[in-house]
Amino acid sequence: TVVNGQPYLIGESARLHSVSLFSHDKTTDPLTQALTWASAARLLSPGYHVVRLGVGLPLAWYAAQKSLLAESLQGPVTVDDRHLQIDHVTVFPQGIGALLAADLPDHGLVGLVDIGYRTVDYLVAPIQDGLPAPMINRSGTWTGGMHHAYAEMTQQIEQEFQVHFEPHELVDRNTVTVHGHQVDLIPLQVQAFRSVAEDLIRHLATTWDSLQAKFDVLFLTGGGALALQLYLSSLGPIQVLADAQWANVRGYLDLLSDATP
């Protein structure tokens, strides 16, 4: 894929050639820009398109970066045979989209944990007449996502077999080939996923205190929701959102559609 004249490998073809270099400063990160533009373009037919874009930012960086991120993504973009004029960018706090996509009770208290690769966002929201009102002082970002689990697995493999894998090479894999033999990753996954979940529970305990005992439901979403759900049961009455990796996107799309004249 060629974005503004710069070639990139996208998807499965990128796995063996890449090291994750994404920055916490999304407003100046060219990889964030290129990936966002390429993702948008792949949803469109060849030709010229005027695009309204919705993206998310971790809660911890939202206030400081939302305006600059929107500005950095706007303007004319060429991706292969698609020419995009991005005339408006709406930046949402991560987790909000998934919360709005969830089947909320009419009244009560809900929590949401959005487990991503680099970050975990968490929200607490009282519900009144089916509408959430997030509590800012009980919501935030933890920088311990699934990358930490896969990094732990790569260290174990390197110690035992003296072969190096990048953490992203182990995502969605139950085996890897080492010197012509298949290595079972399941035992390493169990250990690493449990370790990350325990760290997350400890972090949330300091932020939520006894509040989690009052949840009507605790929603799990994000790419790591299914991987960690078994190890997070002590947090409360857990419900994994359908198609959890895309729940935020569905919520953003609904919000953009509602705002479109």
N, C-alpha and C positions, 0 to 999 in steps of 0.2 A: 504494500500500500504506500502511495506517495502523498504526503501531506505538505502542501505549499512547497513542492519541489524536493522535499527531504524524504528518502525512502525509509520505511519501517517494516519489520516483520511483525505480523499481527496473529494472535491466537496460538494454536498448537505449534506452528512453524517457528515461533519465537522462543519456545521453552529451552532448547539446548544452547541458545546463543545469548541468553539474557541474564543480567543480574539486576535485581530490583534497586532502582536508584531514585525512587520517588521521594520528593522533599516534603517536609511539613509545611513549607511556604508554597501553597498551591498557586499563589498569584504570580510567581516568577518561574515556575517549574515548566519548562518546555515539553516534558514528557506528559504531564497532566493535560496540557493544552492539546497536544497531538492526539492523545488517546481519546479525549472528549470529542474532538472534531471527527476523528476516524469513526468512532462509534455512531455519531449522529449521521454521518454520510452513508453508512452501511444500511441505514433504515430507509434511504431514499433512492429513487430511480436516477439514472444518469441525466445530466442536464443542470439547469439553474433552479435554485430553491431559496426562498426567503424563510428563515428558520427562527422560531422562538424556542429557546433552550431552557431547560430546568436542570440544575445540578445541586448536589448536596455538599456540605462541609461539616466536619466534626464540630460538636458543640463548643469545644474549648477554643476553637479558632474562628468561630462564626462571626462574632462581633467585629473582630479586627480585620478579617479578610474578605467579608462578603462583597463589599463594594468593589474592591480591587480585583477580585476574582471575576466578577461580572464584566468589568471593563476589559480584562485580559482575554476573554473568550469572544468578545464581540468583533464584528467586522467581516470582510471578505475572506473566504477560505476555499482552497482547491484541494480536493481529495480524489485522486485518480480522475475519473471522468465526471465528477460531480462538483458543481460550483455553488457554494453556500454563501449567502449573505445573512449572517447572524445579527439580527437587528435588535434583539432583546434577550437578556439572560436573567433568569430568576434564580437566586441562590437560597436554598432551604437548609435549615439545620437538620443534620442527619438524625433519623429516628422519628421525626415528625411525620414524614410520609408514611412510614410503616404503621405508626399509631393510628393515623386516619384511615389506613386501609384495613385495619383490624375490625373485628366484630365486637364493638364496645358495649358494655352494659349501659343501661339508662342512667344508673347512679352507682357510685362506689369509688373505689380507689384502685388504679391499675399501675403496674410498672412495666417498663419495656427495656430490654437489653438487646442492643444491635451489635452483634459480634462480627467484626470485619477482620481483614487480614492484618492491618497495621494498628487499628484502633477499635475500641469498644465504646459505644455511646450508650448512656443509660438515662432513662426518664422516669419521673413519677408524676402522675396526673390524676387529680380528682375528676370524676365524671359527673356532670349535671345535665340532665335532659339529653344524654347521649353525646355531649360535647366535652372534649378534654381541655383542661386548663393546666398545662405543665408547671410544676413547681421548680423554678429556676435554681433555688438553693439546694435542691436534692437531685439535680440533673447535671451531667457532665461527660467527660471523655477520659477513658483509661487507655494508655498507650501500651497495652499488653496483648494485642490480638493474636490471631492464629499463627502469625509469623513466628512468634516465640515458640509455639509447639513444634513447628516444622524445623526451626533452627535447632531445637533440642534433639530432634530425631537425626538431623544431619551429623551432629556431634557424636551421637552414639554409633552411627554407621562408620564414621571416620575412625573412631577409636578402635572398633572391632575389625574393620576390613581395610583401613588405610586408603579409602576411596572417598573423594569429596563430591557431595551433591549440594547444589543450591537449594535453599528451603522450598522455593516455588516448584522445584522438580518433583517434590513428594506430595503435592496437593492432589487429592482425588486418586491417590495410588495406594493399593494394598500390597504391592510387591515392587521391587526394583531388581535389575540385573546387575550382579557384581561378579566379575571374572567368569561370566558365562553361566552363573547359577542364580536362581531366583531367591531373593531374600524376603521373608515375610515381614511386613511392616506393622501388622496388627498389634503385636506386643509393645512395640515402640509407640504406636499411636495411643494405646490405652494409657501408658505411663505419661506421655507428653500432654495429652488432652486433659487428664486428671490434674496434672501440675498447673496448667494454665487456669483451669476452672477454680482450683483452690486459691490461687492468687487473686482471681477476680472476686471470689466470694469474700475474701479478706478485705479487699478494697471497698466493695459495696457495703460491708458491715460498718465501716467508718463513716460512710456518707449517709446511709439509710438508717442506721441504728436499728431501733425496734419497729420502724415504719413498715418494713417488708412483711411483718406478721399481720398487717391490716389489709394486704392486697386482696382484692377479689380475684384478680388474675395477674400473672406475670407473663407478658409476651416475650418470646425469644424470636429474633429475626437476624438477618445477615447470613453471610456465607458460612459462618461457624456454628450456626444455631443447632443443626442436627448433630454435629460432631460433639458438642459440649452439653447437650440437654441432659444426658444421663448423669453427668457429674455436677449439675447445678440444681438438683431437686431440693436441696435444703433451702433454697432461696424463697420458695413459696409454690403456689398452685400454677405450674408452668403450662403454657400453651405455645407450641411452635406455630408461627404463622405459615399459611399455605404458601409454597414457592418462596421460602423465606429470603432467599438471596435477592429477589426482585421486589420485595414488598415496598421498600422505599420508593422505587421507580414507579410502581403503580400509584402510590399516594401522590407523588409529584405530578404525574400525568393528570390525575383527577383534579388537583389544585389548578394546574395550568388550564385545563379544559373549562373549569368553572369560571376562570378569570377572562377567558377569551370572549370577546364580543360576538 
